[in-house]
Amino acid sequence: MYFGNASDALMMTSERMDIQNGISSIEQVLDRLRERGARWAQVLHEHNVICTVNGKPALMSDGIAAGDEIGIFCARSPYAVS
């Protein structure tokens, strides 16, 4: 699920993703999403993303399992001027 700035920038609130062999952490899921293009890579930059698993704060290295709900938040707007 995408929340706040992440939802606005990616123009979606949720999606289902099949967890394939070799994908076992939040970081690996984010890497797969970043492969979608420049906008995804910018919005989901590792220094800008905060995630939850099943509603609980999570580290990028935390494991995931089939059926887990991953929440993706941006720490700041991808449109903010540095």
Secondary structure, 3 states (H helix, E strand, C coil): CECHHHHHHHCCCCCCCCCCCCCCEHHHHHHHHHCCCHHHHHHCCCCCEEEEECCEEECCCCECCCCCCEEEEECCCCCCCC
